[in-house]
Amino acid sequence: MSIQKELEDLIKDEVLIEIEDYIDELFEIIAAKKEDDNIKEELKQMQEMKKDFEDMLVDLVHGDIYDEECKEIIQEINDMRKEDDEDEE
């Protein structure tokens, strides 16, 4: 499997799903009228992050992201997810 395909699968099968789930949770908080400005700002940031990853998928399909950059992005995603896991503990 190419590194581009690995990154594409990681984004499609894991990252975007996790972001969408979190966005849904934020919308539930807002719908329950329990939100504050921080929740709304977090929602905005997550929606922007989702768009960034969707744009990255387009770049991958067009071959605009090369091996080294893919490796760096995968590492950044893994680091980000590791930090999230540590924050939950």
N, C-alpha and C positions, 0 to 999 in steps of 0.2 A: 504494500500500500504506500502510495506517495505521501510525503509530508503534507502536501496541500489537501489531499483527500482526508488525512487524519485530522487536520484542523477543521475542515468542512464538517466532518462527522461530529467532532467535539462540539462545534458551535450549534449545529442542527439538533443533535440528539441529546445534548446535555445543557449547554449554556442558555440557549434561548428558552428552553422549557423551564429552567430554574428562574430565569428573569420573568417569564410570563406568569409563573405561579406566584412570585413575589408581588408583581404588579396587581394580580387578582386579590391578594391579601390586603394590599394598600387600598384598593377600591372598596373592599368590604369594610375596612376601618372608616373610610370616608362615608360610605352609605349608612353606617351605624351612627354617624354624627359624632364620632369619637376622635376625629382628626384634629390636628393643629397645623400650624404653618410648617413644622418640620416634616410631617407626613406628606403634605402637598409638595414640598421641595424634594423629598425622597422619591415620590412618584414621578416627578418631572425628570429627575436624574436617571431613574430606571428606564423611563421611556426613551430618553436620549441614548442610553447605553444599548438598549435593544436595537434602535435604529443604526447605531454604529456597527453592531455585529451583523445586522442584515446587509449593510453596505459592504462589510468585509466579505460576506458570502458572495456578493456580486463580483467583487474584485477577484476572489478565488476562481470563480467560474470563468472569468475572462483571462486568467493566468497572470494577473497583475501583482501577485504576491509570491515572492521567490522563497526557496528553501530556508535560507537563514532567517528571514523575517517570520516565516511560519513557525520555526522552532522557538523564536523569541516570544511570539504571541501565545503559543501553547504553554510555554513556561510561565508567562504572566498570568494566564488563565488559571493554571494550576496553583500558583502562589496566591492568587486572589481567593480561590476556593478554599485553600488551606487556611487562610486567615479567617474566612467566614466560619469554618468548622471550629477553629480555636475560639472565636468569639462566642459561639453557641455553648461552649463547655463551661 
